[in-house]
Amino acid sequence: MKKVLVLGGGFAGLESAIWLRKYGYDVTLISNRDYMYIYPISIWIPLKDIQFKDATLSFKELEKVHGFKFIQDEVLEIQSKQHKVVCKNNTYDDYDYLVMAIGSGKMKPKGNDNFLSICGAPEESELIGNQLDKLIAKGEGKIAFGFGGNPKDKSAVRGGPAFELMFNVHNKLKKLKIRDKFELIFFAPMPNPGAKMGKDALKMMDTWFKRLDIKKYVGKKIKEFVSDGIILEDDSKIEADFTMFIPAGTGLDLLKKSDLPLSDAGFVVVNDYCEVTYDNDKENHSVFAIGDIVAIEGPDWKAKQGHLAEVMARNVAYNIREIDKGSDKRRGYIEHVNIICVMDSGDGAALIYRNDKYEKMVQAPVVGHWMKQGWGKYFKSSKMDKMFRIPGM
């Protein structure tokens, strides 16, 4: 039985381990956490709508269900051509295939200790909740929500959770009948944040901002975060008692000392089949990269999302099997590049879809929120093999 070493325990890493086991491979998954963190539903942790544990899946339990071997360790260095992965506790070199799914790093703006991020380390979700609780107890305040961009890779922006958390906070303050005592602020350096979702979605966002009385500051670069707000490039200041900000993604620092081909933004370069494409060794079919670690190809509006990471993972498992069979069959990810989003607001949601031929946004009051809640329960149950998995979800 051939061995596959999977690095990373997010959407891409877990999905690849599950499918490689289905195809009969001996799989070892390494993650720096002993749980998978389900980021799409973590927006409800700060609001106490769910507990932290509700957004996690234990790797020990997943190991039992799917039969892969789980090791908790931290990847420090990848020397793929030498067939070696150096981790904090051990060095791993006993594998036939390497699947890298360790995600991306985060850009580090000046003053980054003056904000918390809903897309940062998992524990930050509870810290955000603590800050919101303090302001609610005070009975008034200014709360700023924003996200940044990476000019070297526009696909590395993750803005949806900032919108979702902001709308959920609005909804909670409204329920507490203190919304009029708070100023909610949105900010971003790009002139049209959310434009990737399509024209209809962009119009909807403007309508929501006006209806919910959310102030908007866009089109100015961020100079610095300070304890009481955000300084913009023209030295104007956004006053805030608390700031939630999602930095854009960038290549992990550890990749800089690897032997992997990297894009200008530091992401791993792969072909359509997620094979790492070395300049001097194009026939290497044993090293793969999937998910946020990858410099994805596609249209200008392309975005790194969990469903695309899982498509990559399933494709890699299939492609590895076909390689071992001596087959020329392969599955690529580029044809699956699209945007699928259920943007939750706490009292509803907007359903957004976009591909290279079609874009659509549908508002779903009340039922949209139920749909996102239902997806969270489905995701956890299906990953534990407690219910039938819907293809592509």
C-alpha positions in Angstrom: 0.0 0.0 0.0 1.5 3.3 -1.1 1.9 6.1 1.5 0.6 9.7 1.2 1.7 12.4 3.6 -0.9 15.2 3.9 0.2 18.5 5.4 -2.6 20.6 6.9 -6.0 20.1 8.5 -8.3 22.6 6.9 -10.9 22.0 4.2 -8.3 20.8 1.6 -6.2 18.6 3.9 -9.1 16.8 5.5 -10.9 16.2 2.2 -7.8 14.8 0.5 -7.2 12.5 3.5 -10.8 11.2 3.3 -10.7 10.5 -0.4 -7.2 9.0 -0.4 -8.4 6.5 2.2 -11.4 5.7 0.1 -9.0 4.8 -2.7 -7.0 2.6 -0.4 -3.9 4.6 0.4 -2.0 4.7 3.7 -2.5 8.3 4.7 -0.8 10.3 7.4 -2.2 13.8 8.1 -0.2 16.4 10.0 -1.8 19.4 11.5 -0.7 21.9 14.1 -4.1 21.7 15.8 -5.8 18.6 17.1 -9.1 19.8 15.6 -10.4 21.1 12.3 -11.7 24.6 12.7 -14.8 25.4 10.6 -14.2 29.0 9.8 -17.5 29.7 7.9 -19.6 29.2 11.0 -17.1 30.8 13.4 -18.9 34.2 12.8 -21.4 33.1 15.4 -18.9 32.5 18.2 -18.4 36.1 19.2 -22.1 36.6 19.4 -22.5 33.5 21.7 -24.9 31.9 19.2 -22.6 28.9 19.1 -19.8 27.7 21.4 -16.2 27.4 20.2 -16.4 23.6 20.3 -19.4 23.8 17.9 -17.1 25.0 15.1 -14.5 22.2 15.5 -14.1 18.6 14.5 -11.7 16.4 16.5 -9.0 14.8 14.4 -8.8 11.8 16.8 -12.5 11.2 16.0 -12.0 11.8 12.3 -9.0 9.4 12.4 -11.2 6.6 13.8 -13.9 7.2 11.3 -11.8 7.4 8.1 -8.7 5.3 9.0 -6.0 7.8 8.3 -3.2 8.4 10.8 -3.2 11.8 12.6 -0.1 13.5 14.0 -0.2 16.9 15.7 3.0 18.7 14.7 4.0 22.0 13.1 5.6 22.1 9.7 8.8 24.1 9.7 10.4 23.3 6.3 9.5 21.5 3.1 12.3 20.0 0.9 10.1 18.2 -1.6 12.9 17.2 -4.0 14.8 15.6 -1.2 11.5 13.9 -0.2 11.6 15.4 3.3 9.3 17.5 5.5 10.8 19.0 8.7 8.4 19.5 11.6 8.9 20.8 15.1 8.9 17.3 16.6 10.1 15.1 13.8 11.3 14.8 10.2 9.1 12.9 7.8 10.5 11.2 4.7 8.6 7.8 4.5 6.0 8.6 1.9 5.3 8.1 -1.8 3.2 11.2 -2.4 3.2 14.6 -0.7 0.0 16.7 -0.5 0.6 20.2 0.8 -2.5 21.9 2.2 -1.2 24.2 5.0 -3.0 27.3 3.9 -1.6 30.8 3.6 0.0 33.4 5.9 -1.4 36.8 6.6 -0.1 40.2 5.6 1.1 42.2 8.6 0.1 45.8 8.5 1.6 48.3 10.9 -0.1 48.2 14.3 -1.5 44.7 13.8 -1.7 44.2 17.5 -4.5 46.8 17.6 -7.1 44.6 15.9 -8.5 41.1 16.1 -9.5 39.0 13.1 -12.4 36.5 12.6 -10.2 34.8 10.0 -7.1 34.7 12.3 -6.1 32.1 14.9 -9.3 30.3 16.1 -9.0 31.6 19.6 -9.4 35.2 18.3 -13.2 34.5 17.7 -13.7 34.3 21.5 -11.5 37.4 22.1 -13.7 39.3 19.6 -16.7 38.2 21.7 -15.0 39.5 24.8 -14.5 42.9 23.2 -18.1 43.1 22.0 -19.4 42.1 25.4 -17.4 45.0 27.0 -19.0 47.5 24.6 -22.4 46.1 25.1 -22.0 46.3 28.8 -20.9 49.9 28.4 -24.0 50.5 26.3 -22.4 52.4 23.5 -19.4 52.4 21.2 -17.8 52.6 17.7 -17.0 49.3 16.1 -15.0 49.1 12.8 -15.0 46.1 10.5 -12.7 45.8 7.5 -10.5 43.7 5.3 -7.4 44.3 3.2 -6.0 43.3 -0.2 -2.8 41.9 -1.6 -1.9 43.7 -4.8 0.3 40.7 -5.8 -2.6 38.3 -5.7 -6.2 39.5 -5.7 -7.5 36.0 -5.1 -6.1 36.1 -1.5 -8.7 38.5 -0.2 -11.3 37.1 2.2 -13.9 39.8 2.9 -17.1 37.8 3.3 -16.7 37.0 7.0 -16.1 40.7 7.7 -19.5 41.6 6.2 -21.2 38.7 7.9 -19.8 39.5 11.4 -20.7 43.2 10.9 -24.3 42.4 9.9 -24.7 39.8 12.7 -23.4 42.4 15.2 -26.0 44.9 13.9 -28.7 42.3 14.3 -27.7 41.5 17.9 -27.6 45.2 18.9 -31.0 45.6 17.3 -32.4 42.8 19.3 -30.9 44.3 22.5 -32.6 47.6 21.5 -29.3 49.5 21.7 -28.4 49.7 18.0 -28.9 53.5 18.1 -26.2 53.8 20.7 -23.5 52.3 18.4 -21.7 53.4 15.3 -20.9 50.6 13.0 -18.2 51.3 10.4 -16.9 49.4 7.4 -13.5 50.1 5.8 -11.4 48.7 3.0 -8.5 50.0 0.8 -10.1 49.0 -2.5 -12.7 51.3 -4.1 -15.3 48.5 -4.6 -14.9 45.9 -1.9 -17.1 42.9 -2.7 -17.0 43.5 -6.4 -15.8 39.9 -7.0 -19.3 38.7 -6.0 -20.8 40.5 -9.1 -22.8 43.7 -9.9 -26.0 42.6 -8.3 -24.2 41.7 -5.0 -22.4 45.0 -5.0 -25.7 46.9 -5.4 -27.2 44.8 -2.6 -24.3 45.7 -0.3 -24.8 49.4 -0.9 -28.5 49.0 -0.1 -27.7 47.1 3.1 -25.2 49.7 4.2 -27.7 52.5 3.9 -30.6 50.6 5.4 -28.6 49.4 8.4 -26.9 52.8 8.9 -23.4 51.5 8.5 -20.7 54.1 7.6 -18.4 53.2 4.8 -14.8 54.3 4.2 -13.3 52.7 1.0 -10.6 53.5 -1.6 -7.9 54.7 0.8 -4.9 52.6 1.8 -4.4 51.8 5.4 -1.4 53.4 6.9 -1.6 52.1 10.5 -3.8 50.6 13.1 -3.8 52.3 16.5 -5.5 51.6 19.8 -8.5 53.8 19.1 -8.9 53.4 15.3 -7.4 53.3 11.9 -5.0 55.8 10.2 -5.5 56.1 6.4 -3.0 57.1 3.8 -4.0 60.7 3.8 -3.6 60.8 7.6 -7.3 60.9 8.2 -8.5 58.7 11.1 -11.4 56.3 11.5 -12.3 56.5 15.2 -13.1 53.1 16.7 -13.4 51.6 20.2 -12.7 48.1 18.7 -11.5 47.1 15.3 -12.0 43.7 13.5 -9.8 43.4 10.4 -9.1 40.5 8.1 -5.6 40.9 6.5 -5.2 39.6 3.0 -3.4 36.3 2.5 0.2 35.9 1.5 2.6 33.0 1.1 3.7 31.3 4.4 7.2 32.3 5.5 8.3 28.7 5.7 7.8 28.4 2.0 10.6 30.9 1.3 13.2 28.4 2.5 11.6 25.5 0.6 12.6 24.2 -2.8 9.1 24.9 -4.2 8.3 27.2 -7.1 6.5 30.3 -5.8 4.4 33.1 -7.3 5.3 36.8 -6.6 2.9 36.6 -3.6 4.6 33.5 -2.2 2.1 30.9 -3.1 3.0 27.5 -4.6 2.8 27.3 -8.4 0.8 24.2 -9.7 -0.8 23.1 -12.9 -4.5 22.4 -13.4 -4.1 19.0 -11.8 -2.5 20.6 -8.6 0.9 19.1 -9.4 3.8 21.3 -8.3 5.4 22.6 -11.5 9.2 22.7 -11.1 11.0 24.5 -13.9 13.6 21.8 -14.3 11.5 18.7 -13.4 8.1 18.9 -15.1 7.6 15.2 -14.9 7.4 15.0 -11.1 4.0 13.6 -10.3 4.5 13.0 -6.6 4.2 16.5 -5.1 0.9 18.3 -5.0 -0.5 21.5 -3.4 -4.1 22.3 -2.8 -6.2 25.0 -1.1 -5.0 28.4 0.0 -1.4 27.5 -0.3 -1.8 27.6 -4.1 -1.4 30.4 -6.7 -4.8 29.6 -8.3 -5.5 30.4 -11.9 -8.7 31.7 -13.4 -10.6 34.9 -14.1 -9.8 38.3 -12.5 -12.6 37.8 -9.9 -11.3 34.4 -8.7 -11.3 33.8 -5.0 -9.9 31.1 -2.7 -12.9 29.4 -1.0 -13.5 26.2 0.9 -15.5 24.5 -1.8 -12.7 25.0 -4.3 -10.2 23.7 -1.8 -12.3 20.5 -1.5 -12.6 20.2 -5.3 -8.8 20.3 -5.5 -8.5 17.7 -2.7 -10.9 15.2 -4.4 -9.1 15.8 -7.8 -5.7 15.1 -6.3 -6.9 11.9 -4.7 -8.3 10.8 -8.0 -5.2 11.9 -10.0 -2.9 10.0 -7.6 -4.9 6.9 -8.1 -4.9 7.3 -11.9 -1.1 7.8 -11.8 -0.6 4.5 -10.0 -2.9 2.8 -12.5 -0.7 4.1 -15.3 -3.7 6.0 -16.7 -3.6 9.3 -18.5 -6.9 10.4 -16.9 -6.8 13.6 -14.8 -9.2 16.0 -13.2 -8.4 19.7 -13.2 -9.7 22.4 -10.8 -9.7 25.5 -13.1 -13.1 24.6 -14.7 -14.5 24.6 -11.1 -13.4 28.2 -10.2 -16.5 30.0 -9.2 -17.9 32.0 -6.2 -20.5 30.4 -3.9 -21.4 32.3 -0.9 -24.2 32.3 1.7 -23.7 35.7 3.3 -25.3 35.5 6.7 -26.8 38.5 8.5 -28.2 36.8 11.6 -31.8 37.3 10.5 -31.4 36.1 6.9 -28.8 35.8 4.2 -27.9 36.6 0.6 -27.2 33.7 -1.7 -24.5 34.6 -4.2 -23.2 32.6 -7.2 -20.8 33.6 -9.9 -18.9 31.8 -12.7 -17.4 32.9 -16.0 -20.8 33.0 -17.7 -23.3 33.8 -15.0 -23.8 35.7 -11.8 -26.7 35.9 -9.5 -27.6 37.2 -6.0 -30.8 36.3 -4.2 -31.9 37.7 -0.8 -33.3 35.1 1.6 -34.7 36.7 4.7 -34.9 34.3 7.7 -34.6 31.1 5.7 -31.1 32.1 4.5 -29.9 32.1 8.1 -31.5 28.7 8.6 -29.7 27.5 5.4 -26.3 28.5 6.7 -27.0 26.9 10.1 -28.1 23.8 8.3 -24.9 23.7 6.2 -22.8 23.8 9.4 -24.7 20.8 10.8 -24.5 19.0 7.5 -20.8 19.7 7.2 -19.9 18.2 10.6 -22.2 15.2 10.2 -21.1 14.4 6.7 -17.4 14.6 7.6 -18.0 12.2 10.4 -19.9 9.8 8.0 -23.1 10.2 9.9 -25.1 11.2 6.9 -24.9 11.0 3.1 -22.6 13.5 1.5 -24.0 15.6 -1.3 -21.6 15.6 -4.3 -19.6 18.8 -4.5 -20.5 19.9 -0.9 
